[in-house]
């Protein structure tokens, strides 16, 4: 059998799909026009279930932004604090290629239920952690579930909604994220101030249980049912995923240690960084060699056109600048303004809530006009300007100043949130939905890792450089060696009784924060420039895939016959 199929014939080179087999070729996916009524009661039930699941994930994504310094101080983590968010993000990134491919093989519903269960388990273990190592391990488990949740939510929406309207319905599902991300920092601060920080993680257990039940009852989407479990497992790209996880883990070790534990120029950083880069190249070479990997989790076709490739880079950059602000606005309020975690969480609401509201607006505009490039250009331009304005904030800045600047950042960064994935998918055939979404999610989550690591390194390095200006040697020592972030709290400032000494410390934190924002300008401006590489492509108004809403519980896109027998006679 010829191992290559044209783009648009539902599969990438060397990948086996039932529609490429003559005996099953007459079973075509159903074409649904955006003007027809695909919005049945089960469609809306699925949207509701996905929204609640997204709520749970969004709460976890933002709840520790206000509580992380307190958690780090309580666990005695020192400079290992960065692993609390990064272990979660690493696990999210590592699972994406496998989750995307497995959802094609085992079905979206089965994978999403498993992801919710894993996420809930990780939340419970994180809350019960007795050491920083245990907390990091539990966060890794939770991240595996979180990565699957976010990928599959986006994939399922893509499955059941035409491309032209995806931004709008992703925005509707994003309402759960609006609520979750809005209350997350507030809950983190409230819990830290009035209860144990452990409830920042325990809170996900009851929400996860409710989400699991709702998904189990309502989520019914089509998938290929006729293969045995052994046949399904044989199709998984195990080797490619092992290479990928090893490469990403190596790179993240370098990013986490660089500038905090070791200098960037030492072999402790250079070696794992080089190994990670080489590992990524090896992964790509393996995935793009049909003889070695007949069913890749990262097919070449995803990045073979300049628009998809450029927007994947934009997604990476957008994630960097978004997390840059998510994680360091609370530090500004605590380390410069001297506020509590609770007040800090409340004060970040203009950025968090505003960003998600503007994301919905961006999705609606995309659905109405069908053009994504103007939103990309405006979004990155506004984000770049907002970083410049953030750099002028200090201890004396008025409430109006930090509210308006956060809203400006929310407008730029938020509007981009709902219009990047449709732009990646626009040049691609519908058969690439899961894999393209997986690659897009990888770009986003890998960017999130950099969005925490880079500003953390800048902040700690600047504090270490400026620590010599502090007259008290003990306090200066606390801000050196990667300890600045741990001490960037209102409680630490309140513990300094001498007002002149306190002013010196605030001055160091303010200068470090200014540098953090100025470095961020370069990344936002780079995103603006990359936007010009992508082409404006008309968004499809029809839905053409094999994974739509299943109105009948026993319905299947694929014929009820011995598919394994057919497959065995057409082996790759």
Secondary structure, 3 states (H helix, E strand, C coil): CCCCCCCCCCCCCCCCCHHHCHHHCCCCCEEEECCCCCCCHHHHHHHHHHHHHHHHHHHHHHHHHHHHHHHHHHHCCHHHHHHHHHHHHHHHHHHHHHHHHHHHHHCHHHHHHHHHHHHHHHHHHHHCCCCHHHHHHHHHHHHHHHHHHHHHHHHHHHHHCCHHHHHHHHHHHHHHHHHHHHHHHHHHHHHHHHCCCCHHHHHHHHHHHHHHHHHHHHCCECCCCCCCHHHHHHCCCHHHHHHHHHHHHHHHHHHHHECCCECCCCHHHHHHHHHHHHHHHHHHHHHCCCCCCCCCCCCHHHHCCHHHHHHHHHHHHHHHHHHHHHHHHHHHHHHHCCCCHHHHHHHCHHHHHHHHHHHHHHHHHHHHHCCCHHHHHHHHHHHHHHHHHHCCCCCCCCHHHHHHHHHHHHHHHHHHHCCHHHHHHHCCCHHHHHHHHHHHHHHHHHHHHHHHHHHHHHHHHHHHHHHHHCCCHHHHHHCCCCCCCCCCCHHHHHCCCCHHHHHHHHHHHHHHHHHHHHHHHHHHHHHHHHHHHCCCCCCCCEEEECCCECCCCCCCCCCCCCHHHHHHCCCC
